[in-house]
Amino acid sequence: MKYLRSLWFNIAFYGANLIMSSLLSWSLLLSRKKIVWAVHVWLGTVAWVENHICGIKYRVIGRENVPQGACIIASKHQSEWETFKLHLILGDPAIVLKRELLNIPLIGWYMSRSGSIPIDRASRTKALSGMTLAARKAAAEGRPIVIFPEGTRAAPGESRPYKSGIAALYQDLNIPVVPMALNSGLLWPKNSFVKKQGTITVEFLPPIPSGLPREEMMQELRDILEPAALRLLKV
């Protein structure tokens, strides 16, 4: 039965994404702000499908920990689920992502035109330089900048080394870092066809202030984010 339910879920989820991204493709000719509006309509529809048809809901706690204006959101990354919720949760985020994702037909165009921050992982120095330049522009616009410190998806309970990108942004932008824990991998496992019904929790934790030494910030981020992510596995 769970395989039939997952089959129905995948058809509904990917079908809704294809239909909505196609219907709203005209917005790609408009300004970035109007594209962000279209992205909200698209992803809001997909979230409705997840909730009412597929039985996957979500809740957000700790919103008061996200400051007004520019900040860095350092998020755990367990599943593709959160990549479809960041705009709904944060409004107009600048998401740091792999440049290869921009090559995906239609979806990649939305990522590019909505103001994401692509990085070329084949060239570390060039990637960091390009990332910080784009992040400065996003910060000047007062947008939250989302980065996955581990650089890739990790299963629930798994912890990978934090990459240098988060430290580079922190030092260059001089804005606070807000750790973001979640447990999406419990219901939406990495590279798994089977999805489970239930409620995903996203939690924003108290911000790390700007101005700390690089090593101190990295250690504090890990000390806050990793225990919170483990705690959410028991929710």
LINSUL-V499990 format. One record per backbone hydrogen bond with DSSP energy under -0.5 kcal/mol. NH is the residue of the N-H (numbers start at 1). CO is the residue of the C=O. E is the energy in kcal/mol with one decimal. If there is no record, write none. Layout:
nh->NH co->CO e->E
nh->NH co->CO e->E
This chain:
nh->5 co->1 e->-2.6
nh->6 co->2 e->-2.1
nh->7 co->3 e->-2.2
nh->8 co->4 e->-2.3
nh->9 co->5 e->-2.5
nh->10 co->6 e->-2.8
nh->11 co->7 e->-2.1
nh->12 co->8 e->-2.5
nh->13 co->9 e->-3.3
nh->14 co->10 e->-2.3
nh->15 co->11 e->-1.8
nh->16 co->12 e->-2.3
nh->17 co->13 e->-2.0
nh->18 co->14 e->-2.3
nh->19 co->15 e->-2.7
nh->20 co->16 e->-2.6
nh->21 co->17 e->-2.3
nh->22 co->18 e->-1.7
nh->23 co->19 e->-2.7
nh->24 co->20 e->-2.0
nh->25 co->22 e->-1.4
nh->27 co->24 e->-1.9
nh->28 co->25 e->-1.7
nh->29 co->26 e->-1.7
nh->30 co->27 e->-2.2
nh->35 co->31 e->-1.9
nh->36 co->32 e->-2.4
nh->37 co->33 e->-1.8
nh->38 co->34 e->-2.0
nh->39 co->35 e->-2.5
nh->40 co->36 e->-2.0
nh->41 co->37 e->-2.0
nh->42 co->38 e->-2.7
nh->43 co->39 e->-3.1
nh->44 co->40 e->-2.3
nh->45 co->41 e->-1.9
nh->46 co->42 e->-1.9
nh->47 co->43 e->-2.4
nh->48 co->44 e->-1.8
nh->49 co->45 e->-2.1
nh->50 co->46 e->-2.5
nh->51 co->47 e->-2.4
nh->52 co->48 e->-3.0
nh->53 co->49 e->-2.1
nh->54 co->49 e->-1.7
nh->55 co->50 e->-0.6
nh->55 co->51 e->-0.5
nh->56 co->50 e->-2.6
nh->57 co->55 e->-0.6
nh->57 co->198 e->-2.8
nh->59 co->200 e->-2.5
nh->61 co->202 e->-2.7
nh->65 co->62 e->-2.2
nh->66 co->63 e->-2.0
nh->67 co->65 e->-0.7
nh->71 co->143 e->-0.5
nh->72 co->176 e->-2.7
nh->73 co->71 e->-0.5
nh->73 co->145 e->-3.2
nh->74 co->72 e->-0.7
nh->74 co->178 e->-1.9
nh->75 co->73 e->-0.8
nh->75 co->147 e->-2.2
nh->76 co->180 e->-2.3
nh->83 co->80 e->-0.6
nh->84 co->80 e->-0.7
nh->84 co->81 e->-1.5
nh->85 co->82 e->-1.5
nh->86 co->82 e->-1.2
nh->89 co->85 e->-2.4
nh->90 co->86 e->-2.6
nh->91 co->87 e->-1.9
nh->92 co->90 e->-1.5
nh->94 co->144 e->-2.7
nh->95 co->93 e->-0.7
nh->96 co->94 e->-0.5
nh->96 co->146 e->-3.0
nh->97 co->95 e->-0.5
nh->97 co->117 e->-2.1
nh->99 co->119 e->-2.5
nh->101 co->98 e->-1.6
nh->102 co->99 e->-1.6
nh->103 co->100 e->-1.7
nh->104 co->101 e->-1.5
nh->107 co->105 e->-2.8
nh->108 co->104 e->-2.0
nh->109 co->104 e->-0.5
nh->110 co->106 e->-1.9
nh->111 co->107 e->-2.2
nh->112 co->108 e->-2.2
nh->113 co->109 e->-2.8
nh->114 co->110 e->-2.1
nh->115 co->112 e->-1.0
nh->116 co->111 e->-1.9
nh->117 co->95 e->-2.8
nh->118 co->116 e->-0.6
nh->119 co->97 e->-2.1
nh->121 co->119 e->-0.9
nh->123 co->120 e->-1.5
nh->127 co->123 e->-2.8
nh->128 co->124 e->-2.5
nh->129 co->125 e->-2.1
nh->130 co->126 e->-2.6
nh->131 co->127 e->-2.4
nh->132 co->128 e->-2.4
nh->133 co->129 e->-1.9
nh->134 co->130 e->-2.1
nh->135 co->131 e->-2.5
nh->136 co->132 e->-2.2
nh->137 co->133 e->-1.4
nh->138 co->134 e->-2.0
nh->139 co->135 e->-2.8
nh->140 co->136 e->-2.3
nh->141 co->137 e->-1.0
nh->142 co->139 e->-1.7
nh->143 co->138 e->-2.3
nh->145 co->71 e->-2.9
nh->146 co->94 e->-2.2
nh->146 co->144 e->-0.6
nh->147 co->73 e->-2.7
nh->149 co->147 e->-0.8
nh->151 co->148 e->-2.1
nh->154 co->77 e->-2.7
nh->158 co->155 e->-2.5
nh->163 co->149 e->-3.5
nh->166 co->163 e->-0.6
nh->168 co->164 e->-2.3
nh->169 co->165 e->-2.3
nh->170 co->166 e->-2.2
nh->171 co->167 e->-2.5
nh->172 co->168 e->-2.1
nh->173 co->169 e->-2.8
nh->174 co->170 e->-1.5
nh->177 co->208 e->-2.2
nh->178 co->72 e->-3.6
nh->179 co->177 e->-0.6
nh->180 co->74 e->-2.8
nh->181 co->203 e->-2.6
nh->183 co->201 e->-1.1
nh->186 co->183 e->-1.8
nh->187 co->184 e->-1.0
nh->188 co->184 e->-2.6
nh->192 co->189 e->-1.5
nh->196 co->187 e->-2.4
nh->198 co->55 e->-2.5
nh->200 co->57 e->-2.8
nh->202 co->59 e->-2.4
nh->203 co->181 e->-3.0
nh->204 co->61 e->-2.5
nh->205 co->179 e->-2.7
nh->208 co->177 e->-3.5
nh->209 co->207 e->-0.6
nh->212 co->209 e->-0.6
nh->217 co->213 e->-2.5
nh->218 co->214 e->-2.3
nh->219 co->215 e->-2.2
nh->220 co->216 e->-2.4
nh->221 co->217 e->-2.7
nh->222 co->218 e->-2.1
nh->223 co->219 e->-2.5
nh->224 co->220 e->-1.7
nh->225 co->221 e->-3.1
nh->226 co->222 e->-1.8
nh->228 co->224 e->-1.2
nh->229 co->225 e->-2.3
nh->230 co->226 e->-2.0
nh->231 co->227 e->-2.3
nh->232 co->228 e->-1.9
nh->233 co->229 e->-0.6
nh->233 co->230 e->-0.8
nh->234 co->231 e->-1.6
nh->235 co->232 e->-1.0
